[in-house]
C-alpha cells in the first residue's frame, strides 16, 4: 500500500494558467477511452480505485495498452489527503496515464453534477483533439473498483454499435463501513438493510426482464441489467454532444443524462459484462445517492416496513403502451396507423389529433414518448404502490406464464 507522510508533499511549480484542467500532457494520439473520476475525501478508497484502473486487461489476459486509455481525476473541495495520494500515485507509476487536478469550488458549484460535467467535458475535449468522435468517455467514482475487463468490455460493447454503456454495479462481499449501524452479514451490510437491497435488486431485475420481453430493442437484448449510473457509465463523444452533454443538475446527474440519451434515441446497452464494485458506506458525498438509499432502508428496519413499488399491472401496462407507440412511430412513414393511434390515445386519455401530429413530427421516439408521458393523465398520475415482495411475486408469475 502507498504510504503518505504527515507532511504535505512538495508540488512542482504550477504551470501557467490555461482554460483547461488537464493540459500538463496532451492526449495519446491513439486514445480510445478517457476515464473520469470525481473525488472528494476518498483517501480510504482511492488506491484500490486507481490500482484497478491501472491493471486493465483484455479477456485473454493481455494488458490494455496505456496508449489506448487515460484517467482524469479531479479532487474537489477535499479536506483529507485524496489529492496528495493521487499525486503520489502518479510518481509511483509514471507510465500510467493518470492526470490529476484539484479545485476548490464555491458552494453553488460544489456538487457532483457540476464536477462530473467538468470532467466529462474535459474527456470529450481530449478525445476530440485526437480526431476520435467515437472515443469513449467512461465515468466511475472514487469509492469504486472497476473489474479488470471494464475498459476492454466497454470498448467491445461500443464496437458492437452501441452509443452508451451502463455497467453492472455490485456491492462488496465485505465492507467495514456500514457495520457501525447494525450487525452485518458477510456482505458488510446490516442484515435487514442487505435484505432490502436484495429485494430491490430482485424487483428491478424482474422489471428489466419484463421490459426486454414486452418492449425489446435490438441493441440491448437479454441478458441485461437495470443500471445506468455514474459509477459505471460510458458514452461516445458524438453521442455525448448529441445529447447536449451532462445536464447541469446538483445531484442525480446520471439519471438526468440517461433521460437525455433516451430523448435522442441513443443505443444504450446495459451490459452484464461491464462490472464494478462500489462501497456501501452510509456517509455519502451527495444529497441523493446509494448511501442515501442505504440510510432510507436502515430507517425502515425499525418499523419493519417493506419498500413500496409499482405492481405488475402498472409495469406491464406502461411497457405495452410504449411498445404500441414505438411500432406506430417506426412505421408511420409508410403505413396508415391512425386507427392504432386512436386506440392508444383513448387508453392514455389524450387528444388523437395531437398524438398523430406528435408521432409524425418527432425525429426521435424517445422525445415523442416523453411528450406523451407529460400529456397523458394515465401515465402521469402517481401509480398505486404495493409491498415489494408482492410485486416480485406478481412479476415472477407473469414471466412464468409467458414462458409456457
N, C-alpha and C positions, 0 to 999 in steps of 0.2 A: 504494500500500500504506500502511496505517496504521502510523505510526512512534510508538514509545513512548520516552520519555526514560529514562535510567537511574534517575532519581529517581522514587520512588513517587508516583503521582498522589494528591493530597489527596482524601479522600472526604467527602461530606456527613455531617452528624451522623446517627448510626444512629437509626432510628425506635424507638419504644417496643416492647419485646418482644411478639411475638404467637406463637400456636401454629402459624403457617403460615410457609412460606419466602417466598412471593411475595404480599405484601399491600400493597406500595407503591402499586399501582394496581389497581382492580377489573377483571375481565374485560369485554371489549366485550359489550354486550347481544346483538350479532349473532354472537358467537363460534361457529365451527363446528369448528375444529381447534386443538388445543393441542399444540405440538411440544415434546418433551423432549430435552435434550442434556446428558448427563453429561460432565463434563470433568475430567480430571486430567493436568496437564502437556501441554497441547495447543497451546501458543503457536505452534508451527511450522505448524499446520494450521488454526487456528481462524478466521482471517479468511476463508479460502476457504469454510469451512463456513457462516459467517454471511452472506457475500455471496450464496451460493446460496439460502439461506432467505429473504433479503430481496428477491430478484428472482424471485418465483414468478409463473408465467403460466398462463393457460388455453391450450388448443390453438390458438385463433385469434390468440394473441399479446397479448391484453389482460392487464393485471396482475390478480392475485388481490388483492382489496381487503384492506388491513391490518385492517379491522374483522372479517374472517372468520377470521383466524388469529393466533396469538401463538407466541412461542418462550420456553420456560422453560429457562434454562441454569444448572446447578448446578456450580460449581467446588468440587471436594472434595480436600482434602489436597494442594493444588498447591504446588510449590516453584519454579515458574517464573512467568512473567508472564501466565498464562492469564486470571486474574481481572481484572487491570488492563487487559488488552487488551479483554476483554468490556465492561468499564465504559466504556472509551474509545470503543468502537464505539457504545455507547448514545448518548454525547454527540455523535458524528459524525452519527448518523442518528436524531434524536429522534422522528421519526414512525414508525419501525419498531418494532413492539410486542415488543421484546426485554426480557425480565425476567431479571435476574442476581442470583444469591445465591452465597455462599461459606460453606463449613462445614469444620471440621477434626474428623474423626471418630476415635474411639478404634479401636485395631487390630481389635477384634471386629466393628466396623461399617464399617470402611474397605474395602469391597468393592463391586463393580459391582452385585451383586444388591440390596444394601441401598440404594445410591444411586439406581438406576433405579426401584426401588419407591417411594422418597420422591417422585421426580419424577412418576411416573405417577399416584400418589395425589393429588398437588397438581393435576395437569392435570385429573383426574377431578373433583376438588372445584370447580375454577373453572368447568368446563363445566356441572356440575350447578347451580351458583349462577345460571346463566342459564336454568335450566329445560330444558336440552337433554340428555336422556338418550341421544340418538343422536349427541351430539357425539363427535368423534374424537380419541383420544389417539394421537399419532404419534411413535414413537421413532426417533431416529437417534443418531449418535455424533460426538464432537468431531474425529475424523480422517476424516470422511465428507462428501462433496459430493453433495447431492441433485440430481436432474435438475430442470430449470426447470419441468417439469409435475408434479413429485412431489406437491404438495398437491392440485392440481386433479384429477389422475388418481386419487388416493386417495379424494377426495370422490366422484368418479364411480363408483368401484367399490362404495363403501358405498351410494350411491343405487340401485345395481342389486340391493340386498337382501342384500349380504354383511355379516357381522359383524366380520370381521378381514381384514387385507390383509398378505400377505408380499410385500415388494418384491424385485426382482432386484438383487443386489449384485455389482457389477463391480469389476475392478481397473484402475488407471490404465495408460495406454499407456506413460507414463514416470514413474518414481519412483526418486529417487536413494537412498532409504534402504536398500534391500536390495542395492545394488551393492557393499557392503563385503564380503559373504561370498564372491562368486564372479563371474566375468564374466557380464554380463547381456545379454539381448536387448532389443529396443525397448520391451518392457513394463516394464523396470526390474527384473524378477525374474531371479535367476540362471537360466541356461539350463535346467539339469536340474530345478530347483525349479519353474520355469514349466511344464515338460513334465508333472511330476507333478500340478500344479494343473489343467492342461488335461485330463489323463486323469481326474482326479476329477470335474471338471465334466461331461465327456462321459458318464461312468458314471452319475452322479446324474441327468442329463438323460434318459438312456435308461430308467432305473428309473421316473422320473416319467411317461414316455410309456407304459410298460407298465402302470403303475398306472391311468392315465387310460383305458386300453383294457380292463383286466380288472375294475376296481372304480370305475367312473365315478361322480362326484357332480355333480348338475345345476348347482350354483353355481360349479364350478371346472373348466370344460371345457378341452380342449386348443385352442389352445396355452396352456401354463402352464409354470412352472418348479418348482424343488425347494426354494427357500429360505424360511425363516420366522425370520429372525434380527434382532436388535435394531437393527442399522444401518438397517433399513427394515422396521418392523413397526407396524401401526396397528390399533386396536380401538375399537369404540364404548364409551361409558361403561357402557351397560346390559350389554353382554357382559363387559366388564372385571369388573364386580361379580358377575355371574352365575358367572364362572369362579373367583371367590374372590380377585381381584386378583393382582398379580405374586407368585409364590411367594417365600418367604424363603430364598434359597439364596445361597451365596457367589459362584458363577460359573455359567455356562450357564443364566442366568435366563430367556433367551429360549426355550430348549428346554423348560425346566420349564413355562413359561407356555403354550407350544404344546400340551403334553400336557394341561394344564388346560383349554384351549379344546376339545380333542378330547373330553374327558370330558363336556362339556355340549353336544356336537353343534353347536358354533359353525360358522357358514358361513364357512369360511376360503378366501379367493381368493389364489392365488399368481400375481399379475398380472405379465405381461411389460411392461405399460405403466407400471408404477411402478418407477423405477430410481434407484440411487445408485452412486457410485464411492467405494470405501474404500481406505485406504492399504495398502501391502504391507510395512509395517515389520516387522522381526523382534524389536524390543524392545517387547513388548506391555504393556498396563496391567492384564491379568487373567491368572489362572493358566492357564486353558484358553480359547483363542480362535483367531482366524485367524492371528495371529502365532505362536502355539504350533504350529499345523499347519504353517506355513511352515518353522519350525525342525525339525519332525519330518521333513519331506520333505528338507530340506537334509542332515540326518544320514544319510538313506538313500542319498544320492548316492555316498558314499564306497565303499559295498559294492555299488552298482548293484542294490540290492534294489527290486523293484517293490512297491507297496502291495498288500495282500491284501484282498479284498472278497467279499461273497456272490455266488455264481454264479447263473446264470439260473434253475436249478431251484429254489433256495431262494426267490428273489424271486417267481417265478410261483406257487409253492405258497402262499406267505403271502397274496398278493392274491386268489387263488381262494378260499381258505378264508374270508377276510374278506368277500368278495362273497356267498358262500353263507350265511354267518351273518347278514349285513345283510339279505338277502332274507327269511330266516326271521323276523327281528325285525320288519321292516316289515309283514309280512302275518300275524303271529301272532294278532292280534285277531279276524280273520275267516276264517282258513284253518287247517286242521289240518296242522301242519308237523312232527309228531313223528317221522315216518319220515325226513324230511330231517335233523332234529336228531340222530337215532340214527346216521345215516351220518357226520355231522360229528364227533359225539362219539367214534365208533370211530376215525376217522382221526387225531383230535387226542389220543386216549388219555385222555379224561376221562369222568366219570360222566354217563350220559344224563339221569337224573332231575335232577341238579344243573344241567345245561345247559338243560333245559326250564324249570326254575324261574327261572334267571337271565334267560333270554330273555323270559319273561313279566313279570318284576317290574321290570327295569331301565327307567327312564324314558328314558335316553339310550343310544344304540347305542355311543357312544364308551366309556362306563363298562362296558358289557357286554363289549366286545372287550378292554378292559384286564384285566378279571377273567378272561376266558378265557385270555389270554396267560399270566397268572400261574399258572393252574391246569394248563395243558397242558404236559407234558414235551416234546412235539414242538415247540411254539412257543418254549418257554423255553430249551431247550438251545442252547448256542453252535453256530452253523452252521459247517460246513466252509468254509474260505475258499480262494480261488484268486487268481492274479495278476490285477490289474485289466484288463490287456489281453485276457486270455482271457474275462473276464466281459463286457467290452464286445462282443467278437465274438459271444458266445452271445446277448446281448440283441438285437444287430442281426439275427442270423439269425432269431430268433423274430419280430421285428417285420416282417421281410421276408416271412416265410411267412404271417403274419397279414394282410398287405396283398394277398395273391393273391386 
